[in-house]
């Protein structure tokens, strides 16, 4: 046995599933030695015997323990015919310059941990990317003492619990709880939809787990690719792809850095690099035109969706249950006396300026507001009307109209007209006057508008850009609501 093969047996990926099982064969199942080895390794990891304070005391026990654990698992893998086949195929694909198509097909039959998987696409460094700069002037002056400690304090807040609160999907608890569900989701995408799993390498070295469903030759809408951007506890395996899949679109789903088997952590820069790799893969490897790509973001996924829209000339953008900016939500959910800490920490480490990124995109866009949303609201304990009025999708709409139609919303009074429309029922919106709207939409300068005309035009653009979905934040979007806007 070669040394490289032995290393694969010792440290290689666990097999999670087999998609195609020949007649007479059984589904993949770890033998007793493999199971015991994995269990012993997991127990040691979860008990944190590796921490510096404990290493000196338990050093000899750790060496013996891990030696037994890895030896047990290695023996189990060597004794497993399935694992030997898997290792041979994986080594051929990853170590050969030109692996055979048969070997690649055999490898795709396995669902396994991707840290040793072949890289399907390596992202290139691209010049001219657009970013939203943080305005240092918005930080409150809290005196010289705060200036001295603000960076370490904010870093501590973000790296200990802030990021975990914002992206619970990257925590060990979520990964453990959802492991079985995600495996079943991948199996469904592969077996029922012909999905192909691909590992993408970002500019900053993260491996992003993605899934591509190609419907280009299967349906009339298959020539359009929907790139999904999931929420803070969403995964492509069980996420928002169902609605566009039901309508026959091609799909490219991916998991945030640190989610499931994607490496890294979901900080803004790593998120941007991840979706950059996804977009490059879609255009350069899969062969989709930018104009044939639909970006679909749900909740916090609106951050990566709007960033990609600002940097690529995509066909359209659909944002569901998305907010304008993280800061108002963070301040609303934290004690008032620490507002200045929250502000600095968010802007420094977790800045998600979705509205500003959206203003850099000029193509077709549609917002979906959840009328019973209780997550992206700043008045979560108020009445239903109060919660709806504090939904940050409202401000996202106002910001969108201001950026697309400069001068239409001159002041707070005009902005309140948009908020008035947002408070109307569907019946009241339909009954709003639209007699002169064809003429009014030709206007590019709004200085000479009468108040009635301005009101009618504001109502029109509200209706153009936003639709209400009578549901809570986490309700799956029905396929009838997945209607990407046209030019």
Buried (B, 14 or more C-beta within 10 A) or exposed (E): EEEEBBEBBBEBBEBBBBEEEEEEEEEBEBBEBBBBBBEBBEEBEEEEBEEEEBEEEBEEEBEEBBEEBBEBBBBBBBEBEBBBEBBBBBBBBBEEEEBEEEBEEBBBBBBBEBEBBBEBBEBEEEEEEEBBEEEEEEBEEEEEEBEEEBEEBBBEBBBEEBBBBBBEBBBEEBBEEBEEEBBEBBBEBBEEBEBBBBBBBBBBEBBBBBBBBBBBEEEEBBBBBBBBBBBBBBBBBBBBBBBBBEBBBBBBBBBBBBBBBBBBBBBBEBBBBBBBBBBBBBBEEBEBBBEBBBBBBBBBBBBBBBBBBBBBEBBBBBBBBBBBBBBBBBBBEBEEEEBBBBBBBBBBBBBBBBBBBBBBBEBBBBBBBBBBBBBBBBBBEEEEEEBBBBBBBBBBBBBBBBBBBEEBBEEEEBBEBBBBBBEBEEEEBEEBEEEEBEEBEEBEEBEEBEEEBBBBBBBBBBBBBBBBBEBEBBEEBEEEBBBBBEE
